[in-house]
Amino acid sequence: MQAQEVTSITRRPFDVEDYIDILRRHRGWILGPLFAALVTSVVVAFLWPDTYVSTATIRVVPPQVPENIVQSNVNMDIQGRVNSLVQLILNRATLTNIINSKSLYKKERDRLPLDDVIENMRTKDIKVIPVMQSLNSQAQGRNQYPAFEIRFYYNNRFIAQQVTQDLSARFLEENVRETLSGTNGTTQFLVERRDMAKKKLDSIEQKLSEFRTKNLGRLPEEQQSNYQQLTQMNAQMLNLNTAMNRVNQEKLLYENQLRIYRERLQTLKDPNSNEQAQQQRNEKLAEKDNEIAQLENLLTQAKERYTATNPDVVRLTGLVAAAKKQRETIVKADESKKPEAPTQRAPSPQFIREQRDMDEAIQKVQAMIQAKDLEMDDYKKQSAGLDKQIKAYQSRIEGIPVGIREADELTRERDLAKRDYEALDTSVSKSTMSAALINQQQGERLELLDPATLPMTHTDPKRPLIIAIGSGMGLILGLCLAGAREMKDTALKNLKDVRAYTQLPVLGSIPLLENDLVVRRRKRLAWLAWSTACLVGMVIMSSSVVYYYATKL
């Protein structure tokens, strides 16, 4: 009973002297975790192997001949080409060859499958990073990556440099091979298409020449105007069909928008409705039930720790009773309102405004749909009239002898074939010039700007940062332990505690008398323990540092 009353007394606020006394009393619990964390962080920092990064820079050299004179026949998207080269070079076969030739990842290969080692190398150790240069990108316009870096991370700086050199050389070789293959393939494809177009043009001209020889003097020239009119009307019909498709699409969009507005209108709710008020009352009752349950839980815990006459138990009992009375009041008020007829509340201004805005939007969309219907009817009338005119001109043309129609068809086919042949011949000439430009190393190409660097310092780990973070965590842990021990210790520490908790004047104090031999023995044991711990910690830290520099050399 007495112990429970003492523990319920609120501690007095600490001042600076109290905190100094706490640090002095629990200095062992603070310095111990701090020193242990320092030793651990030093060991981790120096046993963590170094990681070196070697970097090689490759830039995109623009064409030596202006593009308006000789156009390239390969893909000019630098980003796509670099990504394609990355996928081509960083494949399984290439990385396996590099790993075996350079004897990389010996420890990893002993405990992991080769596929996992290759995947880790591809995703973690090899980085292809673009180097953004605003001036070059503005001058070249289309080039987004005027240069990019190839980086390789490894624990041996010489091997990192060798692997970076190998990767950069493979980039340059594969780019030359892919560029030559692409430009030669494009040229060959265009030559084959031009030859096919030439054969087709010769065949049509032969047929047309034979037809004219047979029907010489029987080709009426006055029918040309009919064909021109028919062509114009077909173009007009095509424009009308396009316009009707556009109107249909816009009408579908408006109908979809109308459906969305109607669904929104149906989902609008008035916050002043009776259902909303009933929901609010139910929420208040649920909140009150939750409050009663929490108070009863606190009362049960207090009864387990204290007696029934304890002030905390009495206070919680009163709170539980008051909360239950409030709940009964809410229930009675709710029951008294149930028999009454539900009162019709006026809709809220916000609900009326939202409903009016939604109705206006629906009317606007409906007006737009009606306008589209009228526009569609107009287009249909125009299409029907134009269709009659087209049929009239077609009937006129069908009156021409079959041979004349055949001559006209051969003429149109000859013109189309001639245009195709001329376009392909022009493309072949441009592609041939582009291929010659690339073969002479005058086109766009990749160039090694900076060779693979030999890293002199490691990038990871950040040993001072690791040691600082570890020491900080040890200090925080020590302070937490000291605070926990201080909160657990309820003894009176000094005269301030005596005056604060007894409310009595202190007439005098008797110092603690201990045997000098016991005190000296205790101090010697503590000094021996701390000396041994410091010596062991220093040996461990020194061993890790010596091991690091021994293996590094």
C-alpha positions in Angstrom: 0.0 0.0 0.0 2.8 2.4 1.0 5.0 1.4 -1.9 2.2 2.0 -4.4 1.5 5.5 -3.0 5.2 6.4 -3.2 5.5 5.3 -6.8 2.5 7.4 -7.7 4.2 10.6 -6.6 5.3 12.8 -9.5 9.0 13.3 -9.8 10.4 16.7 -9.2 11.8 18.6 -12.3 15.6 18.1 -12.9 18.0 21.0 -13.1 21.6 21.1 -14.5 23.2 19.7 -11.4 20.8 16.7 -11.5 21.7 15.9 -15.1 25.4 16.2 -14.2 24.9 13.8 -11.3 23.0 11.4 -13.6 25.9 11.4 -16.0 28.4 10.9 -13.2 26.5 8.0 -11.7 25.8 6.2 -15.0 29.0 7.2 -16.9 29.9 3.5 -17.2 26.6 2.7 -18.9 27.1 5.7 -21.3 30.8 5.2 -22.1 30.4 1.4 -22.5 28.0 1.4 -25.5 29.9 4.3 -26.9 33.2 2.5 -26.9 31.7 -0.7 -28.1 30.0 1.1 -31.0 33.2 2.8 -31.8 35.1 -0.5 -31.9 32.4 -2.1 -34.0 32.2 0.8 -36.5 36.0 0.9 -36.9 36.1 -2.9 -37.5 33.2 -2.7 -40.0 34.7 0.3 -41.8 38.1 -1.2 -42.3 37.0 -4.8 -43.0 34.6 -3.4 -45.7 36.5 -3.8 -49.0 37.2 -0.7 -51.0 35.3 -0.1 -54.2 37.0 1.8 -57.0 35.3 3.3 -60.1 37.0 3.7 -63.4 35.3 6.1 -66.0 35.6 6.4 -69.7 33.9 9.1 -71.7 32.6 8.6 -75.2 31.2 11.5 -77.2 29.0 11.6 -80.3 30.9 13.3 -83.2 28.5 15.1 -85.6 28.7 14.6 -89.4 31.5 16.4 -91.2 29.2 17.2 -94.1 26.1 19.3 -93.4 22.9 17.3 -93.1 21.1 19.4 -95.8 23.6 18.2 -98.3 23.9 14.5 -97.4 21.2 13.0 -95.3 21.9 9.9 -93.1 20.1 6.7 -93.9 20.4 5.2 -90.3 18.5 5.9 -87.2 19.6 9.3 -85.8 18.1 8.9 -82.4 21.2 8.9 -80.2 19.3 7.7 -77.1 17.9 4.8 -79.0 21.3 3.9 -80.4 23.0 4.1 -77.1 20.3 1.9 -75.4 20.6 -0.6 -78.2 24.4 -0.7 -77.8 24.0 -1.2 -74.1 21.6 -4.1 -74.6 23.9 -5.6 -77.2 27.2 -5.3 -75.3 25.9 -6.1 -71.8 24.6 -9.5 -72.8 25.3 -12.8 -71.0 28.0 -14.0 -73.4 30.0 -10.8 -73.4 29.9 -10.4 -69.6 30.8 -14.1 -69.1 33.8 -13.6 -71.4 34.9 -10.5 -69.4 34.4 -12.3 -66.0 36.4 -15.4 -67.1 39.2 -13.4 -68.9 39.7 -11.0 -66.0 39.0 -13.5 -63.2 36.3 -11.3 -61.6 34.1 -12.1 -58.6 35.9 -15.1 -57.3 34.2 -15.1 -54.0 30.8 -14.4 -55.5 31.1 -17.2 -58.1 31.9 -19.7 -55.3 28.6 -19.0 -53.5 26.3 -17.8 -56.2 25.2 -19.1 -59.7 26.9 -17.5 -62.6 23.6 -15.9 -63.8 23.2 -14.1 -60.5 26.8 -12.8 -60.7 26.2 -11.6 -64.3 23.0 -9.9 -63.3 24.6 -8.1 -60.3 27.5 -7.0 -62.6 25.1 -5.7 -65.2 22.8 -3.8 -62.8 25.1 -2.7 -60.0 28.7 -2.5 -61.2 28.3 -1.2 -64.8 26.7 2.2 -65.3 26.2 4.0 -68.6 25.4 7.6 -67.7 24.6 10.4 -70.2 26.6 13.6 -70.0 24.2 16.5 -70.6 25.8 19.5 -72.4 23.4 22.3 -73.0 25.5 24.1 -75.6 26.1 21.1 -77.7 22.5 19.9 -77.5 21.3 23.3 -78.7 23.8 23.4 -81.5 23.0 19.8 -82.7 19.3 20.1 -81.9 18.3 16.5 -82.3 21.1 14.9 -80.2 19.9 14.4 -76.6 23.1 12.6 -75.5 26.1 14.4 -77.0 28.3 12.3 -74.7 28.0 9.5 -72.1 30.2 7.8 -69.5 30.9 4.2 -68.9 31.6 3.4 -65.3 32.7 0.1 -63.7 32.9 -0.5 -59.9 35.3 -3.1 -58.5 37.5 -3.7 -55.5 40.7 -3.7 -57.6 41.5 -0.4 -59.3 43.7 -1.9 -62.0 41.1 -4.5 -63.0 38.4 -1.8 -62.9 40.5 0.2 -65.5 41.0 -2.8 -67.7 37.3 -3.8 -67.7 36.3 -0.1 -68.5 38.8 -0.1 -71.4 37.3 -3.3 -72.7 33.8 -2.1 -72.5 34.6 1.3 -74.2 36.4 -0.5 -77.0 33.4 -2.9 -77.5 31.1 0.2 -77.6 33.1 1.7 -80.4 33.5 -1.5 -82.4 29.8 -2.4 -82.1 28.7 1.1 -83.1 30.9 0.9 -86.3 29.6 -2.5 -87.1 25.9 -1.6 -86.5 26.2 1.6 -88.4 27.8 0.0 -91.4 25.4 -2.9 -91.3 22.4 -0.5 -91.1 23.5 1.8 -94.0 24.5 -1.1 -96.3 21.2 -2.9 -95.6 19.2 0.3 -96.3 21.0 0.9 -99.5 20.6 -2.7 -100.7 16.9 -2.7 -99.8 16.3 0.6 -101.8 18.2 -0.8 -104.8 16.0 -3.9 -104.9 12.9 -1.8 -104.6 14.1 0.5 -107.4 14.8 -2.4 -109.7 11.4 -3.8 -109.1 9.8 -0.4 -109.8 11.9 -0.1 -113.0 10.7 -3.5 -114.3 7.0 -2.6 -113.5 7.4 0.7 -115.3 8.9 -0.9 -118.4 6.1 -3.5 -118.5 3.4 -0.9 -118.3 5.0 1.3 -121.0 5.3 -1.7 -123.2 1.6 -2.4 -122.8 0.7 1.2 -123.4 2.8 1.4 -126.5 1.1 -1.8 -127.9 -2.3 -0.4 -127.2 -1.7 2.9 -128.9 -0.3 1.1 -131.9 -3.5 -0.9 -132.2 -5.9 2.0 -131.5 -4.1 4.8 -133.2 -6.4 7.7 -134.0 -9.4 6.5 -131.9 -8.7 8.1 -128.5 -11.2 11.0 -127.8 -9.5 13.8 -125.9 -12.7 15.5 -124.8 -13.2 12.9 -122.1 -10.4 14.3 -120.0 -12.6 16.9 -118.4 -15.0 14.2 -117.2 -12.2 12.5 -115.4 -11.1 15.7 -113.8 -14.6 16.4 -112.5 -14.9 12.8 -111.2 -11.6 13.2 -109.4 -12.7 16.4 -107.8 -16.0 14.9 -106.7 -14.3 11.9 -105.3 -12.1 14.2 -103.3 -15.1 16.1 -102.1 -16.8 12.8 -101.1 -13.7 11.8 -99.2 -13.8 15.2 -97.3 -17.5 14.7 -96.5 -16.8 11.2 -95.2 -14.0 12.6 -93.1 -16.2 15.4 -91.7 -19.0 12.9 -90.9 -16.6 10.6 -89.0 -15.3 13.6 -87.1 -18.9 14.7 -86.2 -19.7 11.1 -85.1 -16.6 11.0 -82.8 -17.4 14.4 -81.3 -21.0 13.3 -80.7 -19.8 10.1 -79.0 -17.6 12.3 -76.8 -20.5 14.6 -75.9 -22.8 11.6 -75.1 -20.1 10.1 -72.9 -19.7 13.5 -71.1 -23.5 13.7 -70.7 -23.6 10.2 -69.1 -20.9 11.3 -66.7 -22.8 14.4 -65.7 -26.0 12.5 -65.1 -24.2 10.0 -62.9 -22.6 12.8 -60.9 -26.1 14.4 -60.6 -27.5 11.2 -59.2 -24.6 10.8 -56.7 -25.1 14.3 -55.2 -26.3 14.1 -51.6 -27.8 16.9 -49.4 -25.8 17.2 -46.1 -29.0 18.6 -44.4 -31.1 15.5 -45.0 -32.6 13.4 -42.2 -30.4 10.5 -43.1 -27.3 12.6 -42.7 -28.5 13.7 -39.2 -29.2 10.1 -38.2 -25.7 9.2 -39.4 -24.2 12.0 -37.3 -26.1 10.8 -34.2 -24.9 7.2 -34.7 -21.4 8.5 -35.0 -21.7 10.4 -31.7 -23.0 7.3 -30.0 -20.2 5.2 -31.4 -17.6 7.8 -30.2 -19.2 7.7 -26.7 -19.0 3.9 -26.6 -15.4 4.0 -27.6 -14.7 6.5 -24.9 -16.4 4.3 -22.2 -14.5 1.3 -23.4 -11.2 3.1 -23.0 -12.1 4.5 -19.6 -13.1 1.0 -18.4 -9.8 -0.4 -19.7 -7.9 2.2 -17.8 -10.0 1.5 -14.6 -9.3 -2.2 -14.9 -5.5 -1.6 -15.1 -5.7 0.9 -12.2 -7.5 -1.7 -10.0 -4.9 -4.3 -10.7 -2.2 -1.9 -9.5 -3.9 0.1 -6.7 -6.6 -0.3 -4.1 -10.1 0.9 -4.4 -9.4 4.0 -2.3 -6.6 5.2 -4.5 -7.3 8.7 -6.0 -6.7 7.5 -9.6 -9.1 4.6 -9.1 -11.8 6.9 -7.7 -11.2 9.5 -10.5 -11.5 6.8 -13.2 -14.7 5.4 -11.6 -16.3 8.8 -11.7 -15.3 9.3 -15.3 -16.8 6.0 -16.3 -20.0 6.7 -14.6 -20.2 10.2 -16.1 -19.6 8.8 -19.6 -22.3 6.2 -19.2 -24.8 8.9 -18.1 -23.9 10.9 -21.2 -24.5 7.9 -23.4 -27.9 7.2 -21.8 -28.7 10.9 -22.4 -27.8 10.5 -26.1 -29.9 7.3 -26.4 -32.9 8.8 -24.7 -32.7 11.9 -26.9 -32.5 9.7 -30.0 -35.5 7.6 -28.8 -37.5 10.6 -28.1 -36.9 11.9 -31.6 -37.9 8.5 -33.3 -41.7 8.7 -32.8 -41.8 12.2 -34.2 -42.4 12.6 -37.9 -39.2 13.3 -39.8 -38.7 17.0 -40.3 -38.1 18.2 -43.8 -35.0 20.4 -43.8 -34.3 22.9 -46.4 -31.6 21.8 -48.8 -28.2 23.3 -48.3 -27.1 26.2 -50.5 -24.0 24.2 -51.6 -26.2 21.2 -52.7 -28.6 23.6 -54.6 -25.6 25.3 -56.3 -24.0 22.0 -57.3 -27.3 20.6 -58.6 -27.9 23.8 -60.6 -24.4 23.8 -62.1 -24.7 20.1 -63.1 -28.1 20.8 -64.7 -26.7 23.7 -66.7 -23.7 21.5 -67.8 -26.2 18.7 -68.9 -28.2 21.2 -70.9 -25.1 22.6 -72.6 -24.0 19.1 -73.6 -27.5 18.2 -74.9 -27.5 21.4 -77.0 -24.1 20.4 -78.4 -25.4 16.9 -79.3 -28.4 18.5 -81.1 -26.1 20.8 -83.0 -24.0 17.8 -84.1 -27.1 16.0 -85.2 -28.1 19.0 -87.4 -24.6 19.2 -88.8 -24.7 15.4 -89.6 -28.0 15.8 -91.4 -26.5 18.6 -93.5 -23.5 16.5 -94.4 -25.8 13.6 -95.3 -27.8 15.8 -97.7 -24.6 17.0 -99.3 -23.3 13.4 -99.6 -26.5 12.2 -101.3 -26.4 15.1 -103.8 -22.7 14.5 -104.5 -23.3 10.8 -104.9 -25.9 11.4 -107.6 -23.4 13.6 -109.5 -20.7 11.0 -109.2 -23.0 8.3 -110.6 -23.9 10.7 -113.5 -20.3 11.2 -114.5 -19.6 7.5 -114.1 -22.4 6.7 -116.5 -20.9 9.1 -119.0 -17.4 7.5 -118.7 -18.9 4.0 -119.0 -20.3 5.0 -122.4 -16.7 5.3 -123.7 -15.4 2.2 -125.5 -13.7 -0.4 -123.4 -10.4 0.1 -125.2 -10.3 3.8 -124.3 -10.9 3.1 -120.6 -8.0 0.5 -120.8 -5.8 3.2 -122.3 -6.6 5.6 -119.5 -6.0 2.9 -116.8 -2.6 2.1 -118.4 -1.7 5.8 -118.5 -2.5 6.2 -114.8 -0.6 3.1 -113.9 2.3 4.4 -116.0 2.3 7.7 -114.2 2.2 6.1 -110.7 4.9 3.6 -111.6 7.1 6.4 -112.9 6.7 8.5 -109.8 7.5 5.5 -107.6 10.6 4.8 -109.7 11.8 8.4 -109.6 11.3 8.6 -105.8 13.1 5.3 -105.2 16.0 6.3 -107.6 16.4 9.6 -105.6 16.4 7.6 -102.3 19.0 5.2 -103.7 21.3 8.1 -104.6 21.0 9.7 -101.2 21.5 6.4 -99.4 24.6 5.6 -101.6 26.1 9.0 -100.7 25.3 8.4 -97.0 27.0 5.0 -97.1 30.0 6.5 -98.8 30.2 9.2 -96.1 30.0 6.6 -93.3 32.6 4.4 -95.0 35.0 7.3 -95.2 34.4 8.1 -91.4 32.8 11.4 -92.3 29.4 10.7 -90.8 28.1 10.7 -87.3 30.2 8.4 -85.1 31.3 7.6 -81.6 34.7 8.7 -80.4 36.6 8.0 -77.2 36.9 11.4 -75.5 38.5 10.3 -72.2 40.1 6.9 -71.9 39.5 4.7 -68.8 40.8 6.4 -65.7 42.9 4.6 -63.1 41.2 5.5 -59.8 43.6 6.5 -57.0 41.1 6.7 -54.2 38.1 4.5 -53.4 34.5 5.7 -53.6 33.1 3.3 -51.0 33.0 2.9 -48.1 32.9 6.3 -46.4 34.9 5.3 -43.3 34.7 8.5 -41.4 31.0 8.6 -41.9 30.5 5.0 -40.8 32.6 5.6 -37.7 30.8 8.8 -36.9 27.3 7.2 -37.3 28.3 4.2 -35.3 29.7 6.3 -32.5 26.6 8.5 -32.5 24.3 5.4 -32.3 26.5 4.1 -29.4 26.2 7.4 -27.5 22.4 7.5 -28.0 22.1 3.9 -26.8 24.2 4.7 -23.7 22.1 7.8 -22.9 18.9 5.7 -23.3 20.3 3.0 -20.9 21.3 5.7 -18.4 17.9 7.3 -18.6 16.2 3.9 -18.2 18.3 3.1 -15.1 17.6 6.5 -13.6 13.8 6.2 -14.2 13.9 2.7 -12.6 15.9 3.9 -9.5 13.5 5.5 -7.0 16.0 6.1 -4.2 16.6 9.6 -2.9 19.8 10.8 -4.3 20.5 14.1 -2.6 19.2 16.7 -0.2 17.0 18.2 -2.9 15.1 14.9 -3.2 14.7 14.7 0.6 13.2 18.2 0.8 11.0 17.7 -2.2 9.4 14.4 -1.3 9.3 14.6 2.6 8.3 18.3 2.8 10.5 18.5 6.0 13.4 20.8 6.8 16.8 19.1 6.8 18.8 19.7 10.0 21.9 17.8 9.0 23.3 15.0 6.8 25.5 12.0 7.7 28.0 11.1 4.9 28.3 7.5 3.7 31.1 5.8 5.5 32.7 2.9 3.7 35.8 0.8 4.4 38.7 2.4 2.6 40.0 -1.0 1.6 36.7 -2.0 0.0 36.6 1.4 -1.8 40.1 1.0 -3.1 39.5 -2.6 -4.2 36.3 -1.5 -6.0 38.1 1.3 -7.8 41.0 -1.0 -8.8 38.5 -3.6 -10.1 36.7 -0.9 -12.1 40.0 0.5 -13.4 41.2 -3.0 -14.3 37.9 -3.8 -16.2 38.0 -0.5 -18.1 41.7 -0.8 -18.9 41.2 -4.4 -20.2 38.2 -3.3 -22.3 40.1 -0.3 -23.7 43.1 -2.5 -24.4 41.1 -5.2 -26.1 39.2 -2.6 -28.1 42.4 -0.8 -29.2 43.9 -4.2 -30.2 40.8 -5.0 -32.2 40.7 -1.6 -34.0 44.4 -1.7 -34.6 44.2 -5.2 -36.0 41.4 -4.2 -38.4 43.4 -1.2 -39.6 46.6 -3.2 -40.0 44.7 -5.9 -41.9 43.2 -3.3 -44.2 46.5 -1.7 -45.1 48.2 -5.1 -45.3 45.7 -6.5 -47.8 45.5 -3.1 -49.7 49.3 -3.2 -50.3 
